[in-house]
Every structure is written in C-alpha cells, then in structure tokens.
C-alpha cells in the first residue's frame, strides 16, 4: 500500500473525497466497503480521514469544483499514489467493475 505521509493536507483532502466518491457511487454503503475503508485507512495511517473528508465536503459542491480541485494536484507522484489507492480500494471492496465511476474515469483522463 502506498504511503501518504509525503502528501500535503490539501492532497489528503482530495484523496478522502475520491474514496468517498467510490463508496457512495451506487447510492448505498455496503458492509464490505466499510470494512475495506477501515483496512485501507489503517494501512495508510490516514488518522485524519474524517477531518479531511469533512473539509472536502465543505469545499466541493459539484463535479466542476471536484475537477478544479484535481487540477491543483500537479505532482506526478501524488497523482499516481491517489490513483493506486483508489484502484486498490475498488479491488479490496469487491466493488463491481461498473463502479469505476465516471468521476474516477475523468480523473484518470485528466491526469494522463
């Protein structure tokens, strides 16, 4: 699992929002998603996830502001780490392939 200690606070805020986007994609939160979330947060040592997520939710109101925030993240190593974490979360949560939500697909395309 990728280490996130090198990320800035703002980068962690965006990561928290990306993880939430995956979880709420289908409109329901499954037990396996919560179990995977707990496991990943422990592995990442992401102790301030709830705080970062709250900050994300207060800043991001729609897809436009989501992608404006994504454009601010310019370091390739941070982009790669975020995408790796998202991919690992999807796999560990056993989220169906269709859950590669449009926001994540657009994010991958934006960061290519």
One Martini backbone bead per residue (centre of mass of N, CA, C, O) as a GRO file, in nm:
protein
  112
    1UNK     BB    1   0.099   0.035   0.020
    2UNK     BB    2   0.071   0.353   0.008
    3UNK     BB    3   0.223   0.634   0.112
    4UNK     BB    4   0.101   0.965   0.261
    5UNK     BB    5   0.318   1.149   0.409
    6UNK     BB    6   0.392   1.335   0.144
    7UNK     BB    7   0.132   1.472   0.170
    8UNK     BB    8  -0.069   1.712   0.170
    9UNK     BB    9  -0.350   1.820   0.299
   10UNK     BB   10  -0.498   1.875   0.027
   11UNK     BB   11  -0.440   1.593  -0.090
   12UNK     BB   12  -0.593   1.438   0.133
   13UNK     BB   13  -0.865   1.563   0.083
   14UNK     BB   14  -0.896   1.452  -0.203
   15UNK     BB   15  -0.868   1.154  -0.134
   16UNK     BB   16  -1.113   1.136   0.049
   17UNK     BB   17  -1.314   1.212  -0.179
   18UNK     BB   18  -1.254   0.974  -0.364
   19UNK     BB   19  -1.339   0.754  -0.172
   20UNK     BB   20  -1.629   0.849  -0.137
   21UNK     BB   21  -1.715   0.828  -0.432
   22UNK     BB   22  -1.701   0.519  -0.436
   23UNK     BB   23  -1.896   0.451  -0.203
   24UNK     BB   24  -2.155   0.640  -0.323
   25UNK     BB   25  -2.218   0.564  -0.618
   26UNK     BB   26  -2.480   0.352  -0.564
   27UNK     BB   27  -2.633   0.478  -0.290
   28UNK     BB   28  -2.472   0.264  -0.114
   29UNK     BB   29  -2.352   0.110   0.190
   30UNK     BB   30  -2.134  -0.138   0.234
   31UNK     BB   31  -1.974  -0.346   0.445
   32UNK     BB   32  -1.720  -0.401   0.265
   33UNK     BB   33  -1.650  -0.099   0.235
   34UNK     BB   34  -1.599  -0.041   0.536
   35UNK     BB   35  -1.383  -0.253   0.581
   36UNK     BB   36  -1.188  -0.143   0.361
   37UNK     BB   37  -1.159   0.135   0.477
   38UNK     BB   38  -1.033   0.062   0.747
   39UNK     BB   39  -0.789  -0.086   0.628
   40UNK     BB   40  -0.671   0.147   0.457
   41UNK     BB   41  -0.643   0.357   0.680
   42UNK     BB   42  -0.442   0.191   0.841
   43UNK     BB   43  -0.224   0.150   0.619
   44UNK     BB   44  -0.200   0.475   0.569
   45UNK     BB   45  -0.232   0.642   0.826
   46UNK     BB   46  -0.541   0.793   0.815
   47UNK     BB   47  -0.642   0.961   1.088
   48UNK     BB   48  -0.773   1.232   0.922
   49UNK     BB   49  -1.011   1.153   0.735
   50UNK     BB   50  -1.268   1.288   0.853
   51UNK     BB   51  -1.158   1.574   0.833
   52UNK     BB   52  -1.097   1.573   0.530
   53UNK     BB   53  -1.384   1.504   0.438
   54UNK     BB   54  -1.521   1.750   0.556
   55UNK     BB   55  -1.360   1.952   0.390
   56UNK     BB   56  -1.441   1.852   0.115
   57UNK     BB   57  -1.752   1.891   0.150
   58UNK     BB   58  -1.720   2.209   0.187
   59UNK     BB   59  -1.575   2.258  -0.105
   60UNK     BB   60  -1.745   2.036  -0.263
   61UNK     BB   61  -2.043   2.066  -0.480
   62UNK     BB   62  -1.926   1.954  -0.760
   63UNK     BB   63  -1.773   1.851  -1.046
   64UNK     BB   64  -1.624   2.114  -1.102
   65UNK     BB   65  -1.478   2.139  -0.821
   66UNK     BB   66  -1.341   1.868  -0.834
   67UNK     BB   67  -1.163   1.933  -1.096
   68UNK     BB   68  -1.028   2.183  -0.986
   69UNK     BB   69  -0.885   2.033  -0.757
   70UNK     BB   70  -0.730   1.831  -0.939
   71UNK     BB   71  -0.555   2.047  -1.095
   72UNK     BB   72  -0.377   2.124  -0.837
   73UNK     BB   73  -0.267   1.842  -0.878
   74UNK     BB   74   0.076   1.802  -1.008
   75UNK     BB   75   0.212   1.568  -0.881
   76UNK     BB   76   0.283   1.262  -0.998
   77UNK     BB   77   0.311   1.100  -0.727
   78UNK     BB   78   0.028   1.178  -0.623
   79UNK     BB   79  -0.145   1.080  -0.851
   80UNK     BB   80  -0.050   0.786  -0.841
   81UNK     BB   81  -0.133   0.730  -0.549
   82UNK     BB   82  -0.433   0.786  -0.575
   83UNK     BB   83  -0.491   0.576  -0.798
   84UNK     BB   84  -0.389   0.331  -0.640
   85UNK     BB   85  -0.584   0.354  -0.401
   86UNK     BB   86  -0.842   0.336  -0.559
   87UNK     BB   87  -0.790   0.061  -0.690
   88UNK     BB   88  -0.753  -0.096  -0.423
   89UNK     BB   89  -1.030  -0.031  -0.306
   90UNK     BB   90  -1.202  -0.161  -0.523
   91UNK     BB   91  -1.085  -0.446  -0.492
   92UNK     BB   92  -1.127  -0.485  -0.175
   93UNK     BB   93  -1.452  -0.423  -0.203
   94UNK     BB   94  -1.583  -0.562  -0.450
   95UNK     BB   95  -1.637  -0.370  -0.675
   96UNK     BB   96  -1.777  -0.329  -0.944
   97UNK     BB   97  -1.668  -0.225  -1.251
   98UNK     BB   98  -1.890   0.005  -1.273
   99UNK     BB   99  -1.747   0.169  -1.025
  100UNK     BB  100  -1.589   0.324  -1.238
  101UNK     BB  101  -1.648   0.609  -1.214
  102UNK     BB  102  -1.668   0.889  -1.395
  103UNK     BB  103  -1.483   1.057  -1.214
  104UNK     BB  104  -1.242   0.862  -1.231
  105UNK     BB  105  -1.213   0.857  -1.534
  106UNK     BB  106  -1.168   1.163  -1.563
  107UNK     BB  107  -0.921   1.174  -1.382
  108UNK     BB  108  -0.738   0.993  -1.547
  109UNK     BB  109  -0.751   1.167  -1.802
  110UNK     BB  110  -0.649   1.435  -1.678
  111UNK     BB  111  -0.366   1.284  -1.566
  112UNK     BB  112  -0.225   1.179  -1.844
   0.00000   0.00000   0.00000
